[in-house]
Amino acid sequence: MQLTHQQEYETRFDIFEPGDLTALVCIDQPDYQQHVVEQLSSMDYKIHVGLFPEDISLKLKTHVYDVVVIDEHFNNCHLSNNGVLYEAVNMPGVQRRTQFLVLIGTSVMTNDEMMAFIFSVDLCFNVNDLSNLKPVLRRGVARQKEFFHVFAEQVRIAGLA
């Protein structure tokens, strides 16, 4: 069975090796998903695409992704009842603090730190800025690593991670 180009994006499931940069893309709008997957791929991320809420839940429980991108309207939900976002935000601390959560949508503003704080994510990103995802994400991930570097080192030394 031959997959079309669009189906490759919608069902992407790269094989991860130790040391790989990994990402989970939870976007069900094909155009947005394609842009995000292409930009993450160009940053050398290996990517899994979440197909439906139960699939994403299983993936989040079985792998610690470096980046998780969640569409505010995934599975026709609104921010107030987005189960995927709720589960990602409420992961155990040992897993959550190593992941960079990105909330993407039309009602959020790119790089709005207060909005990110309100939704308990690391970065908010407006879909109108998709062409700029790569530099914004790269800067956000680097900033988070710099900010949490000392904390992560102390957790490692204490044997808690």
C-alpha positions in Angstrom: 0.0 0.0 0.0 1.5 3.3 -1.1 0.9 6.4 1.2 0.2 9.7 -0.4 2.4 12.7 0.5 -0.3 14.1 2.9 -0.8 10.7 4.6 2.9 10.5 5.4 2.6 13.7 7.5 -0.7 12.6 9.1 0.7 9.2 10.2 4.4 10.0 10.8 6.1 7.6 13.3 9.9 7.9 13.2 12.0 5.4 15.0 13.8 6.9 17.9 17.4 6.1 18.9 19.0 7.2 22.2 20.2 10.8 21.9 17.7 11.8 19.2 15.7 15.0 19.5 12.0 13.9 19.6 8.7 15.6 19.0 5.1 14.8 19.2 2.8 16.7 16.9 -0.9 16.9 18.0 -2.4 18.8 15.2 -5.2 17.5 13.1 -5.5 20.3 10.5 -3.4 19.0 7.6 -1.9 22.3 6.4 -0.8 23.3 9.9 0.5 19.9 10.6 2.5 19.8 7.4 4.2 23.1 8.2 5.0 22.1 11.8 6.4 18.7 10.8 8.5 20.2 8.0 10.0 22.8 10.3 10.7 20.3 13.1 12.3 17.9 10.6 14.6 20.7 9.4 15.7 21.1 13.0 16.6 17.3 13.1 13.7 16.2 15.3 12.4 12.7 14.9 8.6 13.0 14.9 5.5 11.1 16.0 2.1 12.4 15.0 -0.8 12.0 17.4 -3.8 10.6 15.5 -6.5 10.8 18.2 -6.6 11.5 22.0 -6.2 7.9 23.1 -3.2 7.5 20.8 -1.6 10.7 22.1 -2.2 9.6 25.7 -0.4 6.3 25.1 2.5 8.1 23.4 2.9 10.6 26.2 2.9 7.8 28.8 5.5 5.6 26.9 8.0 8.2 25.7 9.4 11.5 27.0 9.4 13.8 24.0 11.6 16.9 23.8 8.9 18.9 22.2 5.2 18.5 22.2 3.1 20.7 19.9 -0.6 20.8 20.7 -3.3 22.5 18.6 -5.8 24.4 20.7 -8.6 22.8 18.7 -7.3 19.2 18.4 -10.1 16.8 18.1 -12.6 19.7 17.7 -12.1 20.8 21.3 -11.8 24.3 22.7 -9.0 25.4 25.1 -11.3 24.9 28.1 -11.9 21.2 27.4 -8.8 20.1 25.4 -8.0 16.8 26.9 -4.7 16.4 25.2 -3.5 19.8 26.5 -4.8 18.8 30.0 -3.0 15.5 30.0 0.3 17.0 28.7 0.2 19.8 31.3 -0.6 17.4 34.1 2.2 14.8 33.5 4.4 13.9 36.4 6.9 16.6 37.2 9.9 14.4 36.4 8.5 14.1 32.8 7.0 17.5 32.4 10.1 19.5 33.3 12.0 17.8 30.5 9.4 18.5 27.8 8.9 21.8 25.9 5.1 22.2 25.4 3.9 24.4 22.6 0.3 25.5 22.3 -0.5 26.5 18.7 -3.7 28.1 17.4 -5.6 31.1 16.2 -6.6 32.5 19.6 -3.1 32.6 21.1 -0.3 35.2 20.4 3.1 34.1 19.5 5.7 34.4 22.3 3.1 35.8 24.8 4.6 34.7 28.1 1.6 35.6 30.2 -0.6 33.5 27.9 1.9 30.6 28.1 1.8 30.9 31.9 -2.1 30.9 32.0 -2.2 27.7 29.9 0.8 26.1 31.7 2.8 25.7 28.5 6.3 26.8 27.5 5.4 28.6 24.3 2.2 29.9 22.7 2.4 30.2 18.9 -0.2 31.7 16.5 -0.7 29.8 13.3 -0.4 33.0 11.3 3.3 32.9 12.2 4.0 29.3 11.0 6.7 30.4 8.7 8.6 31.6 11.8 8.2 28.5 14.0 11.7 27.2 13.5 13.6 30.3 14.9 11.0 30.9 17.7 11.0 27.3 18.8 14.8 27.1 18.7 15.1 30.2 20.8 12.4 29.0 23.3 14.0 25.6 23.8 17.5 27.1 24.2 16.1 29.6 26.7 14.4 26.9 28.7 17.6 24.7 28.8 19.6 27.7 30.0 17.0 28.6 32.6 16.6 25.1 34.1 20.3 24.0 33.6 21.3 24.4 37.3 18.1 22.9 38.5 18.4 19.9 36.2 22.0 19.4 37.3 21.0 19.4 41.0 18.2 16.9 40.3 20.7 14.6 38.5 23.3 14.9 41.3 20.6 14.1 43.9 19.6 11.0 41.9 16.0 12.1 41.4 16.0 11.8 37.7 
